[in-house]
Amino acid sequence: MLKAIIIDDENAAVKTLTVLLEKNVPEIQLVATTTDCHEGIAKIEQYKPDIVFLDVSMPDMNGFSLLQQVVYKDFHLIFTTAHEQYAIQAIKHHATDYLLKPIDVDELKHAVQTVMQERQPQVQSMPVRRLELDSRIGLPIREGLVYHTVSDIIWVESHGNYCTFHTGDGKKYMVSKNIGEYEEILPEREFFRAHKSHLINMRKVKKYIRTDGYFVEMADGATVEISRRKKDEFLQLMNGTGQ
């Protein structure tokens, strides 16, 4: 069971989410709810929950200000809000998920499942099977799945537990998985982890830039940083001398 707390200034929102969890997510034990931000901070310190469902826009303080005052931080954060414009801030706060009101049951289940997967002990498993360049990959977006040929991916950008795929059609797709999961399944020599936040398609590199750091220009015109410790390995791969 995962211990959870709901913090939302609207009583109706608290009651709605409580009912959704009780009816649809038996893995959750709701240990506390509150409509007061200061009480919410105290509840987090008292119960040390696994998950905090947190509203963003509240009268006393917003959800981001509340997080700055919390001492206990070993919980998964799921934002619940009616305001889509806070998504980028939520990502920067390493939120596991970001649920728009009215909350969709399937999205709520997916968010909790993500927490469960990240909390369960790592076990030894079979080696991951990597995709080929001509394979199709399904990217999980809010509306469902969007499919792309692997070779059409130009680069992948990390935002904590999320990442953004930049593709050959000029589109960007934000998915709720971390970049490490994709590093394990994309073709190893074709996709290079140039930086902790960047995974690049080596076939889509147009230019190597060495001014005030190390960068590459990608096929979509983006300038992507290469970390200093990855620079030599990158050049070896580009010159065909990498192992």
Sequence and secondary structure as in RCSB ss.txt:
>XXXX:A:sequence
MLKAIIIDDENAAVKTLTVLLEKNVPEIQLVATTTDCHEGIAKIEQYKPDIVFLDVSMPDMNGFSLLQQVVYKDF
HLIFTTAHEQYAIQAIKHHATDYLLKPIDVDELKHAVQTVMQERQPQVQSMPVRRLELDSRIGLPIREGLVYHTV
SDIIWVESHGNYCTFHTGDGKKYMVSKNIGEYEEILPEREFFRAHKSHLINMRKVKKYIRTDGYFVEMADGATVE
ISRRKKDEFLQLMNGTGQ
>XXXX:A:secstr
 EEEEEE S HHHHHHHHHHHHHH TTEEEEEEES HHHHHHHHHHH  SEEEEES  SSS HHHHHHH S   S
EEEEEES GGGHHHHHHTT SEEEESS  HHHHHHHHHHHHHHHS            TT EEEEEETTEEEEEEG
GGEEEEEEETTEEEEEETTS EEEESS HHHHHHHS TTTEEEEETTEEEEGGGEEEEE SSS EEEETTS EEE
  GGGHHHHHHHHTT   
